[in-house]
Amino acid sequence: MKSPFEALLEKPASTIPYRIPVSYALSKLFERLAYYGFRSLIVLYMIDEVHALSKEKALDINGFFTGCLGLSMIFGGLLGDFVFGNRRAILIGGIVQAIGAFLVLVPTYGMMLTGMALVILGSGLHGSNIFSQFGKSFVHRLELLDSGFSGFYLALNIGAFLASIVIGYLGMEVGWAYGFASAGVFSLLSIIPVWMNKLDPSDFSDDYTPPSSVFARLGLVLAIMLISAWFWVAYELTGPIQFDLQESLAASDPNMPKSMWNSLNGLFLMPLLGGALVLRRYLIVNRWVVMAMGLGIAGGGFWILNQTVEPGFHAAIFIWFYLLMAVAETLLIPSTYAAIARQVNPKYLATAVGVIFAFLGWINKGISSLVGWFPEAHESLVSIAMGLVLVPAVGIGACLLILAQSKSRIGHGPDHRM
């Protein structure tokens, strides 16, 4: 007798059971809302009279725990792939994260640290395994991977965008208890779509065979890691310049909320991702070419940021920079997610995702520390960032365009995008 999903697979690609990936995307939205909302409050809470820590110590504690997130994602991926199963690991992660947010409300130093540790542990369990389950939803519908991960990344960014608006407001304007309690509630909400969806993608992904040998796929995954690292390292290098521009713009127009300048990237990114969700369902383009285009557009954004203009043009520079970076991110990040899901054996996808995300997180943290050590070099960092993305973008883009044309990858096969 056929399983429910085997029966669904006999239908055309257009009838993919969207409730499966949608349930995981909704779960990610709520979890990111809870996690980033918690992050927006915790340092201020430690400094407040409840614990009365110094700003430096609060930042050190927060930095230590967020630095452990990479290890947590690797640990969560291993537990999901080899112990609990990915779906159950997501449910456990949401509950653990909620308990951590609630424990922070206990007014003792030890409970606060325990709560922070549980939030990081829960986030790691949820993060690696939600990616794995979402990717497995498309193993028999590979032509939808890029569109699907555009939607997944959209959900993630909606959650992050709403975090400071909802949880940040409750915590800072109403009371700490309301802020952290709401973070716990949203963590619990993140498991409901997964719990209600009884179809587990792990049950029907075992027969998926990745497209090439282990060594070839390992090389492709390493290339994905390097491309992502190039982008995020370059972005991190320009952080001080972005901050200086934000401060300058906020000072020049006191009537314009500073939060507006901080949220420009998200405001551009969400509608672009929504468009990509639709367009990439029908527009078939080599995935690696799209990533090279993303790097090239990011290089253009850094070039704009590097221009020396009159103060009155700061707003125009800022807007154009974030618009181009949002376009680059829309092209690059969902494509890297889709490529990872395409190349990695589904049985080990959560573990691989944990390793990749940990690598990227540690690279970004290292670059951020390096930037802090050399504040006098801020003006030259944009040029370095521009070179980091433009040089590989031109080389990779040229090679991939030739490869795509020579092998006729555009317009053939169920997932010729690699």
Number of C-alpha atoms within 10 A of each C-alpha: 5 7 11 9 15 11 10 14 16 10 11 9 14 10 10 19 15 11 12 20 25 20 20 28 26 21 31 30 27 28 33 27 30 37 25 20 30 26 21 20 20 24 21 18 21 21 17 14 9 13 14 12 16 13 14 11 13 19 16 13 16 18 13 11 18 19 16 18 25 23 20 26 30 24 19 29 32 24 20 27 23 13 12 14 18 30 26 19 26 30 24 17 29 32 23 24 32 30 23 27 30 21 23 26 19 13 11 12 13 12 16 22 17 15 23 26 21 23 33 25 26 30 27 28 33 36 28 32 32 26 23 31 25 24 29 28 26 23 22 17 16 22 20 24 28 29 24 28 28 31 23 27 24 26 25 21 21 20 23 22 21 18 25 22 13 16 29 26 18 21 25 17 11 12 12 23 17 18 28 29 23 24 34 28 21 24 34 22 20 30 26 17 20 25 15 9 15 10 18 18 22 19 11 17 19 13 10 14 13 15 14 10 10 13 9 12 18 14 13 17 21 14 13 21 17 14 21 22 19 20 23 19 21 25 21 20 23 24 16 19 17 20 13 11 19 20 13 14 21 17 12 13 10 9 8 12 11 15 10 12 21 13 13 16 21 18 18 18 25 22 14 19 26 17 15 24 23 14 14 18 16 12 12 18 17 22 25 22 24 23 27 27 20 27 31 23 23 30 29 20 24 27 17 18 23 20 11 10 10 7 11 10 11 17 15 10 19 20 15 15 22 24 21 23 25 26 21 25 25 27 25 26 22 27 27 23 22 23 21 24 28 26 22 23 20 25 19 15 27 35 24 24 23 27 20 22 20 20 17 19 20 16 17 19 17 14 17 17 11 12 19 13 10 9 10 9 12 16 13 13 21 28 19 14 24 26 16 19 26 21 14 17 24 16 11 19 21 14 14 19 16 12 14 19 11 9 10 12 19 16 13 11 9 11 21 18 25 16
